[in-house]
């Protein structure tokens, strides 16, 4: 696409986005070609929506991804409702929790939209306008997914910083982590994530000036060798380093307090320190388990494509399958976030109980079928001794 002239017919059947991946001397080859290649390989454009839906139901990866996406949306919506019923919902920590839950919801929605779009809006079929719309929908949903992943990573770093200040410098916490600063940081997180997530659209502006006579802007983005997923894994690796350093210092500090408490000072605080220690290990362990395999896989793919592209072509389907399931593992983190950050917190558990109590009170109760009336002397009705109560007449009236 680097030339100044259009080659080929823009209305012809689209080739995989990165079909030049195995070409000799391609220095701009992308590592993520098998995930976002023309996905009509999974869902052939021939046939109607019913046939494509049938293929989806027989694809284990798609079913797992769809289930994880919808479950992530449900759990994080419940977390938001629990935060809303919490007394600390306006604190800095809970504002970060809210931002994290919203980003996880966006992950689940973007994954669901991507799968549904494969069925109802396949690429490579229909009129020219329909094909352009399909490609625009695809690259937009992909950018939305990258945005949600980036903002989730940034929120995790923000919460690690919040934990660090609260434990290492508790006296400075109200000043350093004020509500105003928290709102500003969260806004910056989302702005940076949007810019990085939609950088694929920004990168195609120069090429579009050369190709606009025969390709739409979405076509240029579609065929571009640049992938905004680069930013996701760069942010993921940077976030992993920051979180390891931060939570290691938290671990050391909490453990020192535990040893200090065990020598007789403030023993009543030991359970809270141990609980904070376990929560810290769960946070870091879950993040590493869900993100590290995919990051390492993509790094290996970058090196393999640069060194020997033909070796990748030989095991293309295996790599494609591995990439899909590693992405499913990445989605598990969106499920673990509300469990680790919310369920283990007393305020959130109290918010959940209050939420379910209010929901139960709003459920209309079925009125009784019968009503029992006691007839007799009023003074006797107000007494509780068995002798007096035996003299009363019991009348049952059907309502």
CORWO-V621225 format. One record per pair of residues at least 12 apart in sequence whose ideal C-beta (glycine too) atoms are under 10 Angstrom apart, sorted by sequence separation. I is the first residue (numbers start at 1). J is the second residue. D is the distance in Angstrom with one decimal. If there is no record, write none. Layout:
BEGIN
I,J,D
I,J,D
END
This chain:
BEGIN
18,30,5.0
21,33,4.7
40,52,9.6
43,55,5.7
83,95,9.3
121,133,7.4
122,134,6.5
123,135,5.9
165,177,5.5
205,217,8.4
208,220,4.6
211,223,8.8
257,269,7.6
258,270,6.1
261,273,6.7
376,388,8.5
380,392,6.4
17,30,8.2
18,31,9.3
20,33,9.3
21,34,8.9
42,55,7.2
43,56,7.2
121,134,5.1
204,217,6.5
207,220,5.2
208,221,8.5
257,270,8.4
260,273,9.4
261,274,9.5
376,389,8.8
18,32,8.1
19,33,8.3
42,56,8.5
83,97,6.0
84,98,8.8
120,134,9.8
121,135,9.8
123,137,8.9
162,176,9.5
204,218,8.8
206,220,9.4
207,221,9.0
259,273,9.8
377,391,7.7
17,32,9.5
18,33,3.8
82,97,9.6
83,98,5.8
121,136,9.9
123,138,6.3
161,176,9.2
162,177,6.0
204,219,9.1
205,220,8.6
257,272,9.5
258,273,5.0
304,319,8.9
374,389,8.1
376,391,6.1
377,392,8.0
17,33,7.0
18,34,8.8
21,37,8.8
43,59,8.8
118,134,10.0
121,137,5.5
122,138,9.5
161,177,8.2
201,217,7.8
204,220,4.2
205,221,9.7
207,223,8.6
208,224,9.7
257,273,5.2
258,274,6.5
376,392,3.8
16,33,7.0
42,59,6.8
80,97,8.8
117,134,8.1
120,137,9.6
121,138,8.0
201,218,8.8
203,220,9.2
204,221,4.5
207,224,6.7
256,273,9.5
257,274,9.9
375,392,6.5
376,393,6.0
16,34,8.9
18,36,8.1
19,37,8.0
79,97,7.4
80,98,6.5
83,101,7.3
203,221,7.8
204,222,8.9
207,225,9.8
254,272,9.5
255,273,8.3
258,276,9.6
301,319,7.1
374,392,4.8
375,393,4.1
376,394,9.4
1,20,9.4
17,36,6.1
18,37,6.4
19,38,8.6
42,61,9.0
43,62,9.2
79,98,8.7
82,101,9.5
158,177,9.8
201,220,9.4
202,221,9.4
204,223,8.8
207,226,9.5
254,273,5.2
255,274,9.6
257,276,9.1
258,277,7.2
300,319,9.7
373,392,9.8
374,393,7.3
375,394,7.7
16,36,9.2
17,37,5.6
18,38,9.6
42,62,7.8
81,101,9.8
117,137,5.6
118,138,8.8
121,141,9.8
162,182,8.2
201,221,5.7
204,224,5.2
253,273,9.5
254,274,8.2
257,277,9.3
373,393,8.8
374,394,6.2
375,395,5.9
16,37,4.0
17,38,6.4
79,100,8.7
80,101,5.1
117,138,6.7
200,221,5.5
203,224,6.1
254,275,9.6
301,322,9.8
373,394,7.6
374,395,7.8
15,37,9.1
16,38,4.6
17,39,9.7
76,98,10.0
79,101,4.8
80,102,7.5
200,222,9.4
203,225,9.2
204,226,7.8
254,276,5.5
255,277,6.7
297,319,8.6
301,323,8.1
372,394,6.4
373,395,4.6
15,38,6.9
16,39,9.3
78,101,9.2
79,102,10.0
114,137,9.5
117,140,9.5
118,141,9.9
162,185,9.6
198,221,9.8
201,224,9.5
203,226,4.4
253,276,9.7
254,277,4.7
372,395,7.4
373,396,7.7
14,38,5.8
16,40,9.2
76,100,8.3
77,101,7.9
113,137,8.7
114,138,8.1
117,141,5.9
158,182,8.4
161,185,8.6
200,224,6.7
202,226,9.3
203,227,9.3
253,277,9.8
254,278,9.8
371,395,9.0
372,396,5.5
373,397,6.3
13,38,9.2
16,41,7.8
76,101,4.3
77,102,9.9
79,104,8.5
80,105,7.9
116,141,9.4
117,142,9.9
203,228,8.2
251,276,9.5
254,279,9.8
297,322,6.8
298,323,8.2
371,396,7.3
372,397,7.9
2,28,8.9
14,40,8.3
75,101,8.8
76,102,7.7
79,105,9.3
115,141,9.7
200,226,6.3
202,228,9.1
250,276,7.9
251,277,6.6
254,280,7.0
297,323,6.8
370,396,5.3
371,397,4.9
1,28,9.8
13,40,9.1
76,103,8.8
77,104,9.8
113,140,9.3
114,141,5.0
158,185,6.0
199,226,7.7
200,227,6.8
201,228,8.6
250,277,8.4
253,280,9.9
370,397,6.7
371,398,7.9
76,104,4.6
77,105,6.6
113,141,5.1
114,142,7.2
158,186,7.3
199,227,9.4
200,228,4.2
294,322,9.7
298,326,8.8
370,398,5.5
371,399,5.5
72,101,9.8
75,104,8.1
76,105,4.8
112,141,9.8
199,228,4.9
200,229,8.9
250,279,9.8
251,280,5.7
293,322,9.5
294,323,7.9
297,326,5.6
369,398,6.5
370,399,6.4
75,105,9.3
76,106,9.4
110,140,9.8
111,141,9.1
114,144,8.8
155,185,9.7
158,188,9.6
198,228,7.1
200,230,9.6
250,280,5.4
251,281,7.3
296,326,9.3
297,327,9.7
368,398,9.8
369,399,6.3
14,45,9.9
73,104,8.1
74,105,9.3
76,107,9.0
77,108,9.5
110,141,6.0
113,144,7.5
114,145,6.6
154,185,9.0
155,186,7.8
158,189,6.4
197,228,6.0
199,230,8.6
200,231,9.4
250,281,10.0
294,325,9.7
295,326,9.3
368,399,6.4
13,45,8.7
72,104,5.6
73,105,5.3
76,108,7.3
109,141,9.6
110,142,8.3
113,145,8.4
154,186,9.1
157,189,8.5
196,228,6.6
197,229,9.7
199,231,6.3
247,279,10.0
248,280,9.3
293,325,9.6
294,326,4.4
367,399,6.5
72,105,7.2
73,106,9.1
75,108,8.9
110,143,9.1
111,144,10.0
195,228,9.9
247,280,5.2
250,283,9.5
251,284,8.5
293,326,5.5
294,327,6.5
72,106,9.7
73,107,8.7
74,108,8.3
110,144,4.7
111,145,6.7
154,188,8.4
155,189,6.2
196,230,9.2
197,231,7.4
246,280,9.5
247,281,8.1
250,284,9.3
294,328,9.7
72,107,6.3
73,108,3.9
109,144,8.2
110,145,3.9
151,186,9.2
154,189,4.1
155,190,9.2
196,231,4.1
197,232,8.1
291,326,9.8
294,329,6.8
295,330,9.2
69,105,9.8
72,108,3.8
73,109,6.2
109,145,9.2
110,146,8.7
153,189,9.2
154,190,8.3
195,231,9.0
196,232,7.8
247,283,6.6
248,284,8.4
290,326,9.5
293,329,6.3
294,330,5.2
71,108,7.6
72,109,9.0
107,144,9.5
110,147,8.1
111,148,8.9
152,189,9.5
247,284,4.7
292,329,9.8
293,330,8.4
69,107,7.3
70,108,6.4
73,111,9.4
106,144,7.2
107,145,7.0
110,148,5.5
151,189,5.7
154,192,6.7
155,193,9.1
193,231,9.1
196,234,8.7
246,284,9.0
247,285,9.7
290,328,9.9
291,329,8.6
292,330,9.9
68,107,9.3
69,108,4.1
70,109,9.3
72,111,8.2
73,112,7.5
106,145,8.3
109,148,8.0
110,149,8.8
150,189,8.6
151,190,5.6
154,193,6.2
192,231,9.6
193,232,9.7
196,235,7.1
290,329,5.7
291,330,6.2
68,108,7.6
69,109,7.3
72,112,9.4
107,147,9.5
108,148,8.6
150,190,9.4
151,191,9.5
153,193,8.3
243,283,7.7
244,284,6.8
247,287,9.3
289,329,7.7
290,330,5.5
69,110,8.0
70,111,8.8
106,147,7.3
107,148,4.4
151,192,8.1
152,193,8.4
243,284,6.1
290,331,8.0
291,332,10.0
66,108,9.6
69,111,3.7
70,112,6.2
106,148,3.7
107,149,6.4
150,192,7.3
151,193,3.7
154,196,9.5
193,235,8.5
290,332,5.3
291,333,6.7
65,108,9.9
68,111,7.4
69,112,4.6
105,148,8.4
106,149,9.0
147,190,8.5
150,193,3.9
151,194,8.0
192,235,8.9
244,287,9.3
289,332,8.1
290,333,3.8
68,112,9.7
69,113,8.9
103,147,8.7
104,148,7.8
107,151,9.2
149,193,8.3
150,194,8.4
240,284,9.0
243,287,6.3
244,288,8.1
289,333,8.3
290,334,8.8
66,111,7.3
69,114,8.7
103,148,5.5
104,149,10.0
106,151,7.4
107,152,6.4
147,192,9.8
148,193,7.7
150,195,9.1
151,196,9.2
243,288,8.6
288,333,10.0
290,335,9.4
65,111,5.6
66,112,6.3
69,115,7.7
102,148,9.1
103,149,8.3
106,152,8.2
147,193,5.0
150,196,5.1
151,197,8.1
286,332,8.1
287,333,6.5
290,336,7.1
65,112,8.6
103,150,8.6
104,151,9.5
146,193,8.4
147,194,5.5
149,196,9.6
150,197,5.7
240,287,7.0
286,333,6.4
289,336,8.9
290,337,9.9
66,114,9.6
103,151,4.3
104,152,6.1
146,194,9.8
147,195,8.9
149,197,7.9
239,287,8.0
240,288,6.8
243,291,10.0
62,111,9.9
65,114,8.3
66,115,5.3
102,151,8.3
103,152,4.3
147,196,7.3
148,197,7.6
286,335,9.7
287,336,8.5
65,115,6.4
66,116,8.6
102,152,9.5
103,153,8.8
144,194,9.5
146,196,7.1
147,197,2.8
286,336,4.6
287,337,9.3
100,151,8.7
101,152,9.9
103,154,8.4
104,155,8.8
143,194,9.0
146,197,4.1
147,198,6.8
236,287,9.1
240,291,6.7
285,336,9.7
286,337,8.3
62,114,9.7
63,115,9.2
99,151,7.6
100,152,6.7
103,155,5.7
145,197,7.8
146,198,8.0
147,199,9.9
239,291,8.1
240,292,6.8
62,115,5.7
99,152,9.2
102,155,8.8
103,156,9.3
143,196,9.5
144,197,6.9
146,199,8.5
283,336,9.0
286,339,8.9
287,340,9.5
61,115,9.9
100,154,9.6
101,155,9.1
143,197,5.1
144,198,8.4
146,200,8.0
236,290,10.0
237,291,8.8
282,336,8.2
283,337,9.1
286,340,6.3
99,154,8.9
100,155,4.2
142,197,8.9
143,198,4.7
236,291,5.2
237,292,9.0
240,295,7.5
285,340,9.6
59,115,9.4
62,118,8.0
99,155,5.2
100,156,7.1
142,198,9.9
143,199,8.2
236,292,8.5
62,119,9.5
98,155,9.6
143,200,5.8
282,339,8.9
283,340,5.8
97,155,8.7
100,158,8.3
140,198,8.5
142,200,7.5
143,201,6.7
233,291,8.8
236,294,8.0
237,295,5.8
282,340,5.2
283,341,7.7
56,115,6.9
59,118,9.8
96,155,6.3
99,158,7.7
100,159,6.7
139,198,9.4
232,291,9.8
236,295,5.4
237,296,9.6
282,341,9.6
56,116,9.1
96,156,9.4
99,159,9.1
140,200,9.7
139,200,6.4
140,201,8.5
233,294,7.7
234,295,9.5
237,298,9.8
279,340,6.8
283,344,9.8
56,118,7.2
96,158,5.3
97,159,7.5
139,201,7.4
232,294,9.4
233,295,5.3
236,298,9.3
237,299,8.4
279,341,8.5
282,344,7.8
53,116,9.7
55,118,9.1
56,119,5.9
95,158,9.6
96,159,5.0
232,295,9.2
233,296,9.8
55,119,8.5
96,160,9.9
233,297,9.7
53,118,9.7
54,119,9.7
93,158,10.0
96,161,9.0
97,162,9.5
139,204,9.3
233,298,5.3
279,344,5.5
52,118,7.1
53,119,5.3
92,158,9.6
93,159,7.6
96,162,5.8
232,298,9.1
233,299,7.7
278,344,8.2
279,345,8.6
52,119,4.7
53,120,9.0
95,162,9.5
96,163,9.9
51,119,9.5
52,120,8.2
230,298,9.0
276,344,9.7
50,119,9.3
93,162,5.5
229,298,7.8
233,302,9.3
275,344,7.6
49,119,5.8
52,122,6.7
92,162,6.4
93,163,8.5
275,345,10.0
49,120,6.0
91,162,9.8
275,346,9.7
43,115,9.8
49,121,9.6
230,302,9.2
49,122,8.9
92,165,9.3
93,166,7.5
92,166,9.2
39,114,8.9
43,118,5.0
47,122,9.3
39,115,9.9
42,118,7.0
43,119,6.7
46,122,9.4
45,122,4.8
36,114,9.7
39,117,9.2
40,118,8.7
44,122,8.2
45,123,7.3
46,124,9.8
47,125,9.6
139,217,9.6
140,218,8.3
143,221,8.8
150,228,8.9
157,235,8.9
168,246,9.3
39,118,5.7
43,122,5.7
45,124,4.8
46,125,7.8
139,218,5.9
142,221,9.5
153,232,7.7
160,239,8.5
42,122,9.7
43,123,9.4
44,124,9.2
45,125,3.9
93,173,9.7
136,216,7.8
138,218,8.4
139,219,9.6
142,222,10.0
149,229,8.7
152,232,9.8
153,233,9.9
156,236,9.8
163,243,9.9
44,125,9.4
45,126,8.5
92,173,8.3
96,177,9.2
135,216,7.9
136,217,8.3
137,218,8.7
139,220,9.9
140,221,9.3
146,227,8.9
147,228,8.6
150,231,6.5
153,234,9.9
154,235,7.1
157,238,8.3
161,242,8.4
164,245,9.5
168,249,6.7
40,122,5.8
92,174,9.0
95,177,9.7
135,217,9.9
136,218,3.9
139,221,4.9
146,228,4.8
149,231,9.2
150,232,5.9
153,235,4.9
157,239,5.1
160,242,6.8
161,243,9.6
164,246,5.0
167,249,8.7
168,250,7.2
39,122,7.9
40,123,5.9
99,182,9.1
132,215,9.2
133,216,9.6
135,218,4.7
136,219,9.0
138,221,9.5
139,222,6.0
145,228,9.5
146,229,6.1
149,232,5.0
152,235,9.6
153,236,5.7
156,239,6.1
157,240,9.7
160,243,5.0
163,246,7.4
164,247,8.2
167,250,5.4
38,122,9.6
39,123,7.2
40,124,5.0
92,176,9.4
93,177,8.0
95,179,7.1
99,183,9.8
102,186,9.6
132,216,4.9
134,218,9.0
135,219,6.2
138,222,7.4
145,229,9.1
146,230,9.5
147,231,9.7
148,232,9.8
149,233,9.3
150,234,9.6
151,235,9.6
152,236,9.7
153,237,9.8
154,238,9.9
155,239,9.7
156,240,9.5
159,243,9.3
160,244,9.5
163,247,7.6
166,250,9.2
167,251,9.9
168,252,9.8
38,123,6.0
39,124,9.6
40,125,8.0
92,177,4.5
131,216,9.4
132,217,9.2
133,218,8.2
135,220,9.9
136,221,8.4
139,224,9.2
142,227,8.9
143,228,6.1
146,231,6.9
147,232,9.3
150,235,5.4
153,238,8.3
154,239,7.4
157,242,5.4
160,245,9.1
161,246,6.8
164,249,6.7
168,253,5.8
38,124,6.6
45,131,9.7
91,177,9.0
92,178,7.0
96,182,6.7
99,185,9.2
100,186,9.7
103,189,8.5
132,218,5.9
135,221,8.0
136,222,8.6
142,228,7.6
146,232,5.3
149,235,8.1
150,236,8.8
153,239,4.5
156,242,9.1
157,243,6.6
160,246,4.4
164,250,6.0
167,253,5.7
168,254,10.0
92,179,6.0
95,182,4.9
99,186,4.8
103,190,8.2
106,193,9.6
110,197,9.8
129,216,9.4
131,218,9.6
132,219,6.8
135,222,4.7
142,229,8.3
145,232,8.8
149,236,7.9
152,239,9.3
153,240,8.9
156,243,6.6
159,246,9.8
160,247,6.3
163,250,5.9
167,254,6.7
91,179,7.7
92,180,9.6
94,182,9.4
95,183,6.9
98,186,8.5
99,187,9.4
102,190,8.9
128,216,9.1
131,219,8.8
134,222,9.7
135,223,9.3
45,134,9.5
90,179,6.9
92,181,7.7
93,182,8.5
96,185,8.3
100,189,9.8
139,228,9.3
146,235,9.7
150,239,9.5
153,242,9.8
157,246,8.1
164,253,9.0
92,182,4.1
95,185,9.2
96,186,6.9
99,189,6.9
103,193,7.9
132,222,9.4
153,243,9.4
160,250,8.2
167,257,8.8
91,182,8.5
92,183,9.0
95,186,6.4
99,190,7.6
131,222,10.0
90,182,9.9
92,185,9.1
96,189,9.2
40,134,9.8
92,186,9.6
236,330,9.0
38,135,9.5
232,330,9.6
39,138,7.8
123,222,8.4
38,138,9.2
36,138,8.0
36,139,8.8
17,123,9.8
36,142,6.1
167,273,9.5
35,142,9.1
14,123,6.1
15,124,9.5
167,276,7.2
13,123,9.6
14,124,5.2
166,276,9.5
13,124,5.6
12,124,9.6
13,125,9.0
163,276,8.4
167,280,8.9
11,127,8.7
163,279,8.8
11,128,4.8
14,131,7.2
163,280,7.3
10,128,7.8
13,131,9.1
17,135,9.4
12,131,9.8
11,131,7.4
14,134,9.3
160,280,9.4
163,283,8.2
10,131,9.3
11,132,9.4
14,135,7.5
17,138,9.4
10,132,9.2
17,139,9.3
160,283,7.7
159,283,8.1
160,284,8.7
156,283,8.0
160,287,9.4
156,284,10.0
156,287,6.5
153,287,9.0
156,291,9.5
153,291,8.1
152,291,10.0
149,291,9.4
156,333,8.8
152,330,10.0
159,337,9.4
153,333,9.7
149,330,7.8
152,333,7.7
156,337,8.1
145,327,9.8
149,331,9.8
152,334,7.2
155,337,8.8
159,341,7.2
38,222,8.9
149,333,9.6
149,334,9.3
152,337,7.8
156,341,9.4
36,222,9.5
148,334,8.8
155,341,10.0
36,227,7.2
33,225,9.6
35,227,9.3
36,229,7.8
30,224,9.1
33,227,8.6
35,229,7.8
30,225,5.8
32,227,5.3
28,224,9.2
29,225,7.0
30,226,7.7
31,227,7.9
32,228,9.7
28,225,4.0
30,227,4.8
32,229,5.0
27,225,9.2
28,226,7.7
31,229,8.3
32,230,8.3
26,225,8.0
30,229,8.2
31,230,8.4
30,230,8.2
32,232,9.5
10,211,8.8
32,233,9.0
31,233,8.9
1,204,9.2
10,213,9.3
11,214,9.2
20,223,9.5
3,207,9.9
6,210,8.7
7,211,9.6
10,214,4.7
17,221,9.5
19,223,9.1
21,225,9.1
2,207,7.6
4,209,9.6
5,210,8.3
6,211,6.0
9,214,8.3
10,215,5.3
14,219,8.4
17,222,5.9
18,223,8.6
20,225,7.7
1,207,5.7
4,210,5.1
5,211,8.8
6,212,9.4
8,214,8.5
10,216,8.0
17,223,6.3
18,224,9.3
1,208,10.0
3,210,7.4
4,211,8.6
6,213,6.3
7,214,8.7
8,215,9.9
16,223,9.8
17,224,8.1
18,225,6.8
2,210,8.3
3,211,8.7
5,213,9.2
6,214,3.5
14,222,7.3
15,223,8.5
17,225,8.8
1,210,8.2
2,211,9.9
5,214,8.9
6,215,6.8
10,219,6.6
14,223,8.4
18,227,8.3
1,211,6.6
17,227,8.8
1,215,8.5
111,327,8.8
111,328,9.4
1,219,9.6
1,220,7.3
111,331,6.6
1,223,5.5
1,224,7.0
2,225,9.2
107,330,9.0
108,331,7.8
111,334,8.9
1,225,7.7
107,331,6.9
107,333,8.8
108,334,6.2
104,331,9.5
107,334,4.9
108,335,9.0
106,334,9.4
104,333,8.3
105,334,8.4
104,334,4.2
107,337,9.8
103,334,8.5
104,335,8.2
104,336,9.6
101,334,9.6
104,337,5.5
100,334,9.6
103,337,8.9
104,338,7.2
101,337,7.4
100,337,5.9
101,338,6.5
100,338,8.6
97,337,8.9
101,341,8.6
97,338,8.9
100,341,6.8
101,342,8.1
100,342,9.5
97,341,5.9
96,341,9.0
97,342,6.9
93,341,9.3
94,342,9.9
97,345,8.5
97,347,9.9
94,345,9.2
97,348,8.0
93,345,8.9
94,347,7.8
93,347,9.3
94,348,8.6
83,338,9.9
82,338,8.7
86,342,9.5
91,347,9.0
88,345,9.1
94,351,9.6
76,334,7.2
79,337,8.1
80,338,9.0
88,346,9.9
89,347,8.7
61,320,9.7
65,324,7.7
68,327,9.7
69,328,9.8
72,331,6.7
75,334,8.3
76,335,8.7
79,338,4.0
83,342,7.6
86,345,8.7
88,347,5.0
89,348,9.9
61,321,7.4
64,324,8.8
65,325,9.3
68,328,6.2
71,331,9.1
72,332,8.8
75,335,6.0
78,338,7.2
79,339,9.0
82,342,6.3
86,346,9.7
87,347,6.7
88,348,9.0
60,321,9.7
64,325,7.7
67,328,9.3
68,329,9.4
71,332,9.8
72,333,9.0
73,334,8.8
74,335,9.6
75,336,9.4
76,337,7.4
77,338,9.3
82,343,9.1
86,347,4.8
61,323,9.6
62,324,8.5
65,327,7.2
68,330,9.4
69,331,6.6
72,334,3.9
75,337,8.5
76,338,5.4
79,341,8.0
80,342,9.6
83,345,9.8
85,347,9.7
86,348,6.2
88,350,9.6
89,351,7.9
35,298,9.7
61,324,4.3
64,327,9.8
65,328,5.5
68,331,4.2
71,334,8.7
72,335,5.3
75,338,4.7
79,342,4.7
82,345,9.4
85,348,9.2
86,349,9.4
87,350,7.8
88,351,8.8
60,324,9.2
61,325,6.2
64,328,5.0
67,331,9.4
68,332,6.6
71,335,6.0
72,336,9.5
74,338,9.6
75,339,7.4
78,342,8.6
79,343,8.7
83,347,8.6
86,350,6.8
87,351,8.1
59,324,9.1
60,325,8.7
63,328,10.0
64,329,9.7
68,333,9.9
69,334,8.1
72,337,8.5
82,347,8.9
83,348,6.7
85,350,8.0
86,351,3.8
31,297,9.1
32,298,6.8
61,327,8.4
62,328,9.7
65,331,6.5
68,334,7.4
69,335,9.8
72,338,8.4
76,342,9.0
82,348,5.1
85,351,4.0
86,352,9.0
31,298,5.4
34,301,8.7
61,328,6.6
64,331,8.4
68,335,6.6
75,342,8.8
82,349,8.0
84,351,7.3
85,352,7.7
87,354,9.4
31,299,8.2
33,301,8.8
60,328,9.5
64,332,9.9
75,343,9.6
82,350,8.6
83,351,6.3
85,353,8.7
86,354,8.2
31,300,8.7
32,301,7.6
79,348,7.3
82,351,3.9
83,352,9.7
85,354,4.5
86,355,9.4
31,301,4.0
32,302,9.3
81,351,7.8
82,352,4.5
84,354,9.7
85,355,4.7
30,301,9.2
31,302,4.4
81,352,8.2
82,353,8.9
84,355,7.8
85,356,9.4
29,301,9.9
30,302,8.7
31,303,8.8
33,305,8.2
79,351,9.1
82,354,8.3
83,355,9.7
85,357,9.3
29,302,8.8
31,304,8.3
79,352,8.8
81,354,9.9
82,355,5.7
85,358,7.5
31,305,5.8
78,352,7.5
81,355,5.3
82,356,9.4
30,305,7.9
31,306,9.0
81,356,9.7
29,305,5.0
41,317,9.7
29,306,7.3
78,355,8.0
81,358,9.9
34,312,8.9
42,320,9.3
78,356,9.8
81,359,9.3
26,305,8.4
27,306,7.9
33,312,8.7
37,316,9.5
41,320,8.7
26,306,9.3
29,309,6.7
31,312,9.2
34,316,6.5
42,324,9.4
22,305,8.4
26,309,7.3
29,312,9.3
33,316,8.9
34,317,8.5
37,320,8.2
21,305,6.4
25,309,9.6
34,318,9.8
35,319,9.9
24,309,7.6
34,319,5.8
35,320,7.6
22,308,9.9
23,309,7.4
24,310,9.0
33,319,9.4
34,320,3.9
18,305,9.7
22,309,4.4
33,320,9.1
34,321,8.9
21,309,6.4
22,310,6.4
31,319,10.0
34,322,9.1
35,323,5.3
20,309,9.6
22,311,9.7
34,323,5.7
35,324,7.2
22,312,7.0
33,323,9.7
34,324,8.5
21,312,7.4
22,313,4.9
32,323,7.7
35,326,9.8
21,313,8.0
22,314,10.0
31,323,9.5
35,327,7.0
22,316,9.0
21,316,9.3
END
